[in-house]
Amino acid sequence: MKNPLYYKTKNIAVNTVIHIFLLTIAVSCVFPLLWMIGSSLKTQSTIFSDVSLIPRQMHWENYYIAWKEGGFGRYFINSIFYTTAVVIGIIVVSSLAAYAFSRFNFRGKNLMFYAFMAAMMIPIPGSFVPLYVLLNKLHLRNTQLGYILCMINVGLSTSIFLFKTFFDKMPRELEDAARIDGCTKFGIWWNVALPLAKPVLAVVVVFNALNVWNEYLLALLIFDSRSLMPLQVALMTFQGEYITRYHLLMAGLTITAIPIIIVYCLMQKYIVKGVTQGAIVG
């Protein structure tokens, strides 16, 4: 029989290896963010010569210049509007659809659900041509409504899958109790199912907000008017044909990253619970 000290030493060694591995991943994720922030405070001439994360001389004026030259004010408002509208639209439509797939029986239910799941495998650029043709026929190209509807469509499949997974494991006794109290089907969805789905709701909000906030290609396809463009178009101001002003580009990237970081920090508890537990209710 092996000495207990052997098992204790083995556990310590395994835990050490796991912690080193996780620490390496964490550093690899955080380092680009720190480098971006540090580079945003440097000048064009020192951004590559000064390799330190904390610059010797900080140029906070880079943020003001980037905001002014990039026209961030207008694009910032556009992106906030698009992100809010799309996320709300996805939450309402996907949660209603997922609840129907989970709780109701109707003809073609499985076929429709698998069709939504198949849509998850289609890359976004693969749908650009049909979207362009459809929006032209509906006279929605170069409109905010057309862009919002397209982005809602992009995030529906994954969101429906996440919500349905949660609703499938939600105890039916809760719905029966609500039904006895006089709740309608819509009332049960609003007052029972949706409040219990906070972990999944947080995951859906962050994932789709991140997707809309960083979107650029679809906006180029749909919009002709520059005033309707999202925030990412402002970053192109600092990338010229022959030179890229990296210090201003890093400042612009930092500005665009701040709102998503704030949203993630506010919802971190629910996101971790939603990802790790999936559909544990209560």
ABEGO torsion letter per residue (X at the ends): XBBAAAAAAAAAAAAAAAAAAAAAAAAAAAAAAAAAAAAAABBAAAAAABABABBABBBAAAAAAAAAAAGAAAAAAAAAAAAAAAAAAAAAAAAAAAAAAAABBBBGAAAAAAAAAAAAABBAAAAAAAAAAAAAAAGABGBAAAAAAAAAAAAAAAAAAAAAAAAAABBAAAAAAAAAAGBBAAAAAAAAAAAAAAAAAAAAAAAAAAAAAABAAAAAAABABAAABBAAAAAAAABBAABBBAAAAAAAAAAAAAAAAAAAAAAAAAAAAAAAAGABBX
